[in-house]
Amino acid sequence: MKYLHLIWAALFRRKTRTILTLVSIIAAFLLFGMLDAVRVSFAEAGQSANGAERLQTGARLSFIQPLPQGLGAQIARVNGVKDVAYANWFGGAYQDPHNQIFTFAVSPNYLDIYPEVEVAPEQRKAFDSTQDGILAGEIIVKRYGWKVGDKIPLQSQIFPNKSGSKNWSFNLVGVMHSKDAKAFQSQMILMHWKMFDETTPYNSGMVGWYISRVNDINQSDRVAKAIDALSANSDHETKTQTEQAATANWIKQMADIGLIVTSIMGAVFFTLVLLTGNTMMQAVRERTSELAVLKTIGFSSTSVLMMVLAESVLLLLLGGLIGLGLVSVLAPVMSSQSGGMISHTSVGAGSWALGVALAIVIGLVVGALPAWRAMRLNIVDALAGR
C-alpha cells in the first residue's frame, strides 16, 4: 500500500496513547487464545483412535445413579462386544480437600480396555495381587513427588470406610504412562473395585458405569442400541455413548465450557470496541486540520476514508497478532500448571483465522464512524478550526 507510511505515522502520532491501546488489545487477544485453548482441549477430550473402539454405558437418568454389577455379564454377551470393564467414582483428595484427584475404583480388566496406557509388567502384577494397592498416573506422581512403595493417604468426599472415616490409605504399587500423551489415566488414580465395594457400606455391589470395546467401530451404533435394550423399561435404564460423547456430556454437566468462553470473550471484545472506538475518534478529531490539508492537496474523500479505516484495522491487527503469538509461548506453561488437563498448547490454524477475522471486523467497526466523519470533512470549516 503506497500510503502505508502515512497510516503508520498517523497511528503513532501519540505514541503513549497508541502503546497503551495496543497493550489492551494484546491482553484481549491473549485471553481469547488462552480460552480457546481451554475450549479445544475439552472439545478434544476422548478423541483418539483407541477411544473410537470404546463405548461407555451409564444410567440414563443421571451419571450418579449406579448400575447392578450383573449387567456386565449381559453386555459381554452382546454381539460385537470384545470386552467389558467397569468403574466407580471415588472422589479422592490428597492432603487437602482442594487437591482433588480423579480416583476410580475399577474392575481387574480395566487397563486391558485402554491399550494406550502402559504399566510395567512387575507393577501390573503387584497391583493385581495387592488389594489396597493403587496405580497413579505419571503426571500425579511427578506433581506430588511420589514413588513406588509410598503409603498414600486419600480423602473421599463421598464414601466412608468401614470405620466411618472418609480417610483412606493405599499403597502405591505402580505408575501409569500414556503412549500418546492423551490418555487421561496419566492424571488419575486407579484402585481395586472389589476392595472399594467390600470396604465402604454404601456401594453394595453396584457399578458406576461400564466400558465396552467393540470389534468393529462401524457397528458401534448397533452395539450401543443392543446394550441399552438389555435394561429397557427397568429401574436401571442405560444410555450408551461413544467415549468422546460421554466425556463431553460429563464435562457439560459440570459446566458448559463453550458458553462460558463465549460469554467471557463477548464481554471482553465489547469493552475492546468501546476502548478502541474512543481512541480512534480522539485521534481523528486531533488531526482534523491535517486531514483537511490532505484533501486540499488532492486526496479524494474516499482515500481519506480508506486511510482512517486502514489505521484502525492496522491497530487491531498488530495487537491481535502479538496477543495470539504470546499464546504459543505461554500455553505450554498453562498446560503444565493444569496437570495436563489443558493439552492444546499452540494456536491452531482455526484460532489464527478466527483471531485475524475478529481483529479486522473490530477494526472496521471502530473505524467506521471516524472514517465517515473524515470523508465528510469540509475543507474550509476544518482549516478555520470550526
C-alpha positions as CSV (number, residue, x, y, z in Angstrom):
1,M,0.0,0.0,0.0
2,K,1.6,3.3,-1.1
3,Y,0.1,5.3,1.8
4,L,1.3,2.8,4.5
5,H,4.0,5.3,5.7
6,L,1.2,8.0,6.2
7,I,-1.0,5.5,8.0
8,W,1.9,4.3,10.3
9,A,2.8,7.9,11.1
10,A,-0.8,8.8,12.0
11,L,-1.1,5.7,14.1
12,F,1.9,6.5,16.2
13,R,1.3,10.3,16.3
14,R,0.6,9.9,20.0
15,K,2.9,7.1,21.0
16,T,1.9,6.7,24.6
17,R,-1.8,6.5,23.8
18,T,-1.2,4.1,20.9
19,I,1.0,1.8,23.0
20,L,-1.5,1.7,25.9
21,T,-4.3,0.9,23.5
22,L,-2.1,-1.8,21.9
23,V,-1.5,-3.3,25.4
24,S,-5.2,-3.6,25.9
25,I,-5.7,-5.2,22.5
26,I,-2.9,-7.6,23.2
27,A,-4.4,-8.6,26.5
28,A,-7.8,-9.2,24.9
29,F,-6.4,-11.5,22.2
30,L,-4.1,-13.2,24.7
31,L,-7.2,-14.0,26.8
32,F,-9.0,-15.1,23.6
33,G,-6.2,-17.5,22.7
34,M,-5.9,-19.0,26.2
35,L,-9.6,-19.5,26.5
36,D,-9.8,-21.0,23.0
37,A,-7.1,-23.5,24.0
38,V,-9.2,-24.5,27.0
39,R,-12.3,-24.9,24.8
40,V,-10.4,-27.0,22.2
41,S,-8.8,-29.2,24.9
42,F,-12.2,-30.0,26.4
43,A,-13.7,-30.5,22.9
44,E,-11.0,-33.0,22.0
45,A,-11.4,-35.0,25.2
46,G,-12.0,-38.6,24.4
47,Q,-10.8,-38.2,20.8
48,S,-8.3,-41.0,19.9
49,A,-8.1,-44.0,17.7
50,N,-8.4,-46.3,20.7
51,G,-11.2,-44.2,22.1
52,A,-13.2,-44.8,18.9
53,E,-13.4,-48.5,19.9
54,R,-14.9,-47.9,23.3
55,L,-18.5,-47.3,24.4
56,Q,-19.5,-46.0,27.8
57,T,-22.7,-47.2,29.4
58,G,-24.2,-45.2,32.3
59,A,-27.6,-44.7,33.9
60,R,-30.0,-42.9,31.6
61,L,-31.4,-40.7,34.4
62,S,-28.2,-39.4,35.9
63,F,-24.5,-40.3,35.8
64,I,-24.6,-40.5,39.7
65,Q,-27.1,-43.4,39.6
66,P,-25.4,-46.8,40.0
67,L,-26.0,-49.9,37.9
68,P,-26.1,-53.5,39.0
69,Q,-22.9,-55.5,38.6
70,G,-24.7,-58.3,36.9
71,L,-25.4,-56.1,33.9
72,G,-21.7,-56.5,32.9
73,A,-22.2,-60.2,32.0
74,Q,-25.2,-59.4,29.8
75,I,-23.3,-56.7,28.0
76,A,-20.4,-59.1,27.4
77,R,-22.8,-61.4,25.5
78,V,-23.9,-58.7,23.1
79,N,-22.8,-59.5,19.6
80,G,-19.9,-57.2,18.6
81,V,-18.6,-56.6,22.1
82,K,-15.0,-57.6,22.6
83,D,-14.5,-56.9,26.3
84,V,-16.3,-55.2,29.2
85,A,-14.9,-53.4,32.2
86,Y,-16.5,-51.3,34.9
87,A,-15.6,-48.5,37.3
88,N,-16.9,-46.4,40.2
89,W,-16.2,-42.8,41.1
90,F,-14.3,-42.5,44.4
91,G,-13.7,-38.7,44.7
92,G,-10.2,-38.6,46.1
93,A,-8.3,-35.7,47.6
94,Y,-4.7,-35.6,48.7
95,Q,-3.7,-33.8,51.9
96,D,-6.1,-31.0,51.3
97,P,-9.8,-31.2,50.1
98,H,-8.8,-28.7,47.4
99,N,-6.2,-31.1,45.9
100,Q,-8.8,-33.2,44.0
101,I,-7.6,-36.2,42.1
102,F,-9.7,-38.2,39.7
103,T,-9.8,-41.6,41.5
104,F,-11.7,-44.6,40.1
105,A,-12.4,-48.0,41.6
106,V,-12.0,-50.3,38.7
107,S,-12.5,-53.9,37.6
108,P,-9.4,-56.2,37.2
109,N,-9.5,-56.0,33.4
110,Y,-9.9,-52.2,33.3
111,L,-6.5,-51.5,31.9
112,D,-7.0,-54.1,29.2
113,I,-9.6,-51.8,27.7
114,Y,-7.1,-49.0,27.4
115,P,-4.1,-50.2,25.4
116,E,-2.7,-46.6,25.2
117,V,-1.9,-46.8,29.0
118,E,1.4,-48.5,29.9
119,V,2.3,-50.1,33.2
120,A,5.5,-52.0,33.8
121,P,4.7,-55.8,33.9
122,E,6.0,-56.2,37.5
123,Q,4.0,-53.2,38.7
124,R,0.8,-54.5,37.0
125,K,1.4,-57.9,38.7
126,A,1.8,-56.1,42.0
127,F,-1.4,-54.2,41.5
128,D,-3.3,-57.4,40.7
129,S,-2.1,-59.1,43.9
130,T,-2.4,-56.1,46.3
131,Q,-5.9,-55.3,47.3
132,D,-5.1,-51.9,48.9
133,G,-2.7,-51.1,46.1
134,I,-3.2,-48.2,43.6
135,L,-1.8,-47.2,40.3
136,A,-1.2,-43.4,39.8
137,G,-0.7,-41.5,36.6
138,E,2.7,-40.2,35.8
139,I,1.5,-36.6,36.0
140,I,0.2,-37.1,39.5
141,V,3.3,-38.9,40.6
142,K,5.5,-36.1,39.3
143,R,3.4,-33.3,40.8
144,Y,3.5,-34.7,44.4
145,G,6.9,-36.4,44.3
146,W,5.5,-39.9,44.9
147,K,7.5,-43.1,44.3
148,V,6.5,-46.7,44.2
149,G,6.2,-48.2,47.7
150,D,4.9,-45.0,49.3
151,K,1.9,-45.0,51.5
152,I,-0.7,-42.6,50.0
153,P,-3.5,-41.2,52.2
154,L,-6.6,-40.1,50.3
155,Q,-9.7,-38.5,51.5
156,S,-13.0,-39.4,49.8
157,Q,-15.6,-36.6,49.6
158,I,-18.4,-39.2,49.2
159,F,-17.5,-42.7,50.6
160,P,-16.5,-43.6,54.2
161,N,-14.7,-46.8,55.0
162,K,-15.8,-49.5,57.5
163,S,-14.8,-47.4,60.5
164,G,-16.9,-44.5,59.2
165,S,-14.0,-42.3,58.4
166,K,-13.5,-40.7,54.9
167,N,-9.8,-41.0,55.3
168,W,-8.4,-43.9,53.3
169,S,-4.8,-45.3,53.0
170,F,-3.3,-47.0,50.0
171,N,0.0,-48.5,48.8
172,L,1.4,-47.0,45.5
173,V,2.4,-50.1,43.6
174,G,2.8,-48.7,40.1
175,V,2.8,-45.8,37.7
176,M,0.6,-45.4,34.6
177,H,2.2,-43.9,31.5
178,S,0.5,-42.6,28.4
179,K,1.7,-43.8,25.0
180,D,0.2,-40.9,23.1
181,A,0.3,-38.2,25.8
182,K,-3.6,-38.1,25.6
183,A,-4.7,-40.9,28.0
184,F,-6.5,-39.3,30.9
185,Q,-5.3,-42.1,33.1
186,S,-1.9,-40.3,33.3
187,Q,-3.5,-37.8,35.6
188,M,-5.6,-40.1,37.8
189,I,-5.5,-42.9,40.4
190,L,-6.9,-46.4,40.0
191,M,-7.9,-48.6,42.9
192,H,-9.5,-52.1,43.2
193,W,-13.3,-52.1,42.8
194,K,-13.5,-55.3,45.0
195,M,-11.7,-53.6,47.9
196,F,-13.7,-50.5,47.5
197,D,-17.0,-52.4,47.4
198,E,-16.1,-54.5,50.5
199,T,-14.8,-51.6,52.5
200,T,-17.5,-49.0,52.1
201,P,-21.0,-49.8,53.3
202,Y,-22.6,-47.5,50.7
203,N,-21.9,-49.4,47.4
204,S,-23.3,-53.0,47.9
205,G,-22.3,-54.5,44.5
206,M,-23.2,-51.5,42.4
207,V,-21.2,-50.1,39.4
208,G,-20.9,-46.5,38.3
209,W,-20.5,-47.2,34.6
210,Y,-19.4,-49.8,32.1
211,I,-16.8,-49.5,29.3
212,S,-17.1,-51.8,26.3
213,R,-14.6,-52.4,23.5
214,V,-16.2,-53.3,20.2
215,N,-14.9,-55.5,17.4
216,D,-15.9,-53.1,14.6
217,I,-16.3,-49.3,15.2
218,N,-18.7,-49.2,12.2
219,Q,-21.1,-51.3,14.3
220,S,-20.9,-49.1,17.4
221,D,-24.4,-47.6,16.9
222,R,-25.9,-51.0,16.6
223,V,-24.0,-52.3,19.7
224,A,-25.0,-49.3,21.7
225,K,-28.6,-49.8,21.0
226,A,-28.4,-53.5,21.8
227,I,-26.7,-52.7,25.2
228,D,-29.4,-50.2,26.1
229,A,-32.1,-52.7,25.1
230,L,-30.9,-55.0,27.9
231,S,-32.3,-52.7,30.6
232,A,-35.2,-51.1,28.7
233,N,-38.2,-50.5,30.9
234,S,-36.3,-51.5,34.0
235,D,-35.4,-49.4,37.1
236,H,-31.9,-49.0,35.8
237,E,-32.3,-48.0,32.1
238,T,-29.0,-47.1,30.5
239,K,-27.6,-44.7,27.9
240,T,-24.6,-46.0,25.9
241,Q,-22.4,-43.5,24.0
242,T,-19.0,-43.3,22.4
243,E,-16.2,-42.3,24.7
244,Q,-16.0,-38.8,23.2
245,A,-19.7,-38.1,23.5
246,A,-19.8,-39.5,27.1
247,T,-16.8,-37.3,28.1
248,A,-18.4,-34.2,26.5
249,N,-21.7,-34.8,28.3
250,W,-19.9,-35.4,31.6
251,I,-18.0,-32.1,31.2
252,K,-21.2,-30.3,30.3
253,Q,-22.9,-31.5,33.4
254,M,-20.2,-29.7,35.4
255,A,-20.0,-26.6,33.2
256,D,-20.8,-25.6,29.6
257,I,-17.3,-24.7,28.6
258,G,-18.3,-23.3,25.2
259,L,-20.9,-21.0,26.7
260,I,-18.5,-19.8,29.4
261,V,-15.8,-19.0,26.9
262,T,-18.2,-17.3,24.5
263,S,-19.7,-15.1,27.3
264,I,-16.3,-14.0,28.6
265,M,-15.0,-13.2,25.2
266,G,-18.2,-11.4,24.3
267,A,-17.7,-9.1,27.3
268,V,-14.0,-8.6,26.6
269,F,-14.5,-7.7,22.9
270,F,-17.4,-5.4,23.7
271,T,-15.2,-3.5,26.1
272,L,-12.4,-3.5,23.5
273,V,-14.8,-2.0,20.9
274,L,-15.6,0.9,23.2
275,L,-12.0,1.5,24.1
276,T,-10.5,1.4,20.6
277,G,-13.5,3.3,19.2
278,N,-12.9,6.1,21.7
279,T,-9.2,6.1,20.8
280,M,-9.9,6.4,17.0
281,M,-12.4,9.1,17.5
282,Q,-10.0,11.2,19.5
283,A,-7.1,10.5,17.1
284,V,-9.1,11.7,14.1
285,R,-10.5,14.7,16.0
286,E,-7.0,15.9,16.8
287,R,-6.0,15.6,13.1
288,T,-8.9,17.5,11.6
289,S,-6.7,20.2,10.1
290,E,-4.2,17.6,8.8
291,L,-7.0,15.7,7.0
292,A,-8.2,19.0,5.5
293,V,-4.7,19.6,4.1
294,L,-4.7,16.2,2.6
295,K,-7.9,16.9,0.8
296,T,-6.6,20.3,-0.3
297,I,-3.5,18.8,-2.0
298,G,-5.6,16.3,-3.9
299,F,-6.5,13.3,-1.7
300,S,-10.1,12.2,-2.5
301,S,-12.7,11.8,0.2
302,T,-12.6,8.0,-0.5
303,S,-8.8,8.0,0.0
304,V,-9.2,9.7,3.4
305,L,-11.9,7.3,4.4
306,M,-9.8,4.3,3.5
307,M,-6.7,5.6,5.3
308,V,-8.6,6.1,8.5
309,L,-10.1,2.6,8.2
310,A,-6.7,1.1,7.5
311,E,-5.3,2.8,10.5
312,S,-8.0,1.3,12.7
313,V,-7.6,-2.2,11.2
314,L,-3.8,-2.0,11.5
315,L,-4.0,-1.1,15.2
316,L,-6.3,-4.1,15.9
317,L,-4.2,-6.5,13.7
318,L,-0.9,-5.5,15.4
319,G,-2.4,-6.1,18.9
320,G,-4.2,-9.3,17.8
321,L,-1.2,-10.9,16.1
322,I,1.1,-10.1,19.1
323,G,-1.5,-11.4,21.5
324,L,-2.0,-14.7,19.6
325,G,1.7,-15.1,19.3
326,L,2.1,-14.8,23.0
327,V,-0.4,-17.6,23.5
328,S,2.0,-20.1,21.8
329,V,4.7,-19.1,24.3
330,L,2.5,-19.2,27.4
331,A,0.2,-22.1,26.6
332,P,2.8,-24.8,27.4
333,V,3.1,-23.1,30.9
334,M,-0.6,-23.2,31.3
335,S,-0.7,-26.9,30.2
336,S,2.0,-27.9,32.8
337,Q,0.2,-25.9,35.6
338,S,-3.1,-27.6,34.8
339,G,-1.5,-31.0,35.3
340,G,-2.2,-32.0,31.7
341,M,-5.9,-31.2,31.7
342,I,-5.2,-28.4,29.1
343,S,-3.3,-30.2,26.4
344,H,-3.8,-27.8,23.5
345,T,-0.5,-25.9,23.7
346,S,-0.5,-23.9,20.4
347,V,-2.7,-21.7,18.4
348,G,-4.2,-23.8,15.6
349,A,-5.0,-22.5,12.1
350,G,-8.6,-22.2,13.0
351,S,-7.8,-20.0,16.0
352,W,-5.4,-17.8,14.0
353,A,-8.1,-17.4,11.3
354,L,-10.8,-16.5,13.8
355,G,-8.5,-14.1,15.6
356,V,-7.4,-12.3,12.5
357,A,-11.0,-12.1,11.3
358,L,-12.1,-10.7,14.7
359,A,-9.3,-8.1,14.5
360,I,-10.3,-7.0,11.0
361,V,-14.0,-6.8,11.8
362,I,-13.5,-4.9,15.1
363,G,-11.1,-2.6,13.3
364,L,-13.7,-1.8,10.6
365,V,-16.4,-1.3,13.2
366,V,-14.5,1.1,15.4
367,G,-13.0,2.9,12.5
368,A,-16.3,3.3,10.5
369,L,-17.6,6.4,12.3
370,P,-14.4,8.4,12.5
371,A,-13.6,7.4,8.9
372,W,-17.1,8.6,7.8
373,R,-16.6,11.9,9.5
374,A,-13.2,12.3,7.9
375,M,-14.6,11.7,4.5
376,R,-17.4,14.2,5.0
377,L,-15.0,16.8,6.3
378,N,-15.5,20.3,4.9
379,I,-12.1,21.8,4.0
380,V,-12.9,25.4,4.7
381,D,-14.5,24.7,8.1
382,A,-11.7,22.3,9.1
383,L,-9.0,24.8,8.3
384,A,-10.9,27.6,10.0
385,G,-11.0,25.5,13.2
386,R,-14.8,25.1,13.2
